[in-house]
Amino acid sequence: MTMDPKRILFSMPTICDLAPPLIPSAAGAGGENVFVLHEDDWRQVELVARADHVAVSRMLDEVRASERDNRDGPGWKNVYVRKEHPTPIQSLSLTTQMVGAAFGAIKPRRVALSSGGAGANQVQGGFALAVPGLGTLYGNTGEDQTVRNLAIVPAYGAIDPGSRDKLNAFCRAHALEVVDWQRRDWLDPEMALWAKQ
C-alpha cells in the first residue's frame, strides 16, 4: 500500500531558509565534542538584532497565519520558510569568546547537522556552548571569526534564574532579542520555564 504524497504532512510549521555551510563528512559527527542537531531545528529559537524587531514581528504574524491555515491534525500541509533578517548578526562583531565569557560556558563543542539518518555533516565554523539551566547556545562563525548565527536549543523545564539573567544581560549589551519560532512569539525576559510545544 502506498501513500498519496499529497497527504504527507510536515512535522513543524516553519523552518529557516538558509542552512549554514557544511563540511560533508560523517566523521564530522559523533563523540562528546560534537553537538548534533537535526537540520530542521536550525535557528528555531534564535537571537536577532533589536533593530529588526518590527520586521521579525511581521514575520511572526505571517508564521502564525501559515501555522493556522496549514494545520492538519498532527502536522502541517505546508511549511513557512523564513528568509534572512535585515540586520545580520555578523554586523554586531560578536565572537565565540565574547559569547562564552558572557555565560561562563565551558569550552565550545563543534556542531553537526543531521537529516535524521545515520550520518551528519559538520557545520563550518560551528560552535555549541552548554549553559546550565538554560540549554545549549550554538551558532557558527565566518572566516573573520565573527558570529554569523546565534541560537538556543532549550533545556526544557525550569530555567535557572542566574542563566536567564545572563541571557538578558547579554541581549541588553549587544542589542539583541530572542524569538522562539516554535512558540511563534518573542521570548519573555522573565520566563521561568521552557515548555515544549
Secondary structure in CASP SS format (residue, H / E / C, confidence):
PFRMAT SS
TARGET T0000
AUTHOR 0000-0000-0000
METHOD secondary structure of the structure
MODEL  1
M C 1.00
T C 1.00
M C 1.00
D C 1.00
P H 1.00
K H 1.00
R H 1.00
I C 1.00
L C 1.00
F E 1.00
S C 1.00
M C 1.00
P C 1.00
T E 1.00
I E 1.00
C E 1.00
D C 1.00
L C 1.00
A C 1.00
P C 1.00
P C 1.00
L E 1.00
I E 1.00
P C 1.00
S C 1.00
A H 1.00
A H 1.00
G H 1.00
A C 1.00
G C 1.00
G C 1.00
E C 1.00
N C 1.00
V E 1.00
F E 1.00
V E 1.00
L E 1.00
H E 1.00
E H 1.00
D H 1.00
D H 1.00
W C 1.00
R C 1.00
Q C 1.00
V E 1.00
E E 1.00
L E 1.00
V E 1.00
A E 1.00
R H 1.00
A H 1.00
D H 1.00
H H 1.00
V H 1.00
A H 1.00
V H 1.00
S H 1.00
R H 1.00
M H 1.00
L H 1.00
D H 1.00
E H 1.00
V H 1.00
R H 1.00
A H 1.00
S H 1.00
E H 1.00
R H 1.00
D H 1.00
N H 1.00
R E 1.00
D E 1.00
G C 1.00
P C 1.00
G E 1.00
W E 1.00
K C 1.00
N C 1.00
V C 1.00
Y E 1.00
V E 1.00
R E 1.00
K C 1.00
E C 1.00
H C 1.00
P C 1.00
T C 1.00
P C 1.00
I H 1.00
Q H 1.00
S H 1.00
L H 1.00
S C 1.00
L C 1.00
T C 1.00
T H 1.00
Q H 1.00
M H 1.00
V H 1.00
G H 1.00
A H 1.00
A H 1.00
F H 1.00
G C 1.00
A C 1.00
I C 1.00
K C 1.00
P C 1.00
R E 1.00
R E 1.00
V E 1.00
A E 1.00
L E 1.00
S E 1.00
S C 1.00
G C 1.00
G C 1.00
A C 1.00
G C 1.00
A E 1.00
N E 1.00
Q E 1.00
V E 1.00
Q C 1.00
G C 1.00
G E 1.00
F E 1.00
A E 1.00
L E 1.00
A E 1.00
V E 1.00
P C 1.00
G C 1.00
L C 1.00
G E 1.00
T E 1.00
L E 1.00
Y E 1.00
G E 1.00
N E 1.00
T E 1.00
G C 1.00
E C 1.00
D C 1.00
Q C 1.00
T C 1.00
V E 1.00
R E 1.00
N E 1.00
L E 1.00
A E 1.00
I E 1.00
V E 1.00
P E 1.00
A C 1.00
Y C 1.00
G E 1.00
A E 1.00
I C 1.00
D C 1.00
P H 1.00
G H 1.00
S H 1.00
R H 1.00
D H 1.00
K H 1.00
L H 1.00
N H 1.00
A H 1.00
F H 1.00
C H 1.00
R H 1.00
A H 1.00
H C 1.00
A C 1.00
L E 1.00
E E 1.00
V E 1.00
V E 1.00
D E 1.00
W C 1.00
Q C 1.00
R C 1.00
R C 1.00
D E 1.00
W E 1.00
L C 1.00
D C 1.00
P C 1.00
E C 1.00
M C 1.00
A C 1.00
L E 1.00
W E 1.00
A C 1.00
K C 1.00
Q C 1.00
END
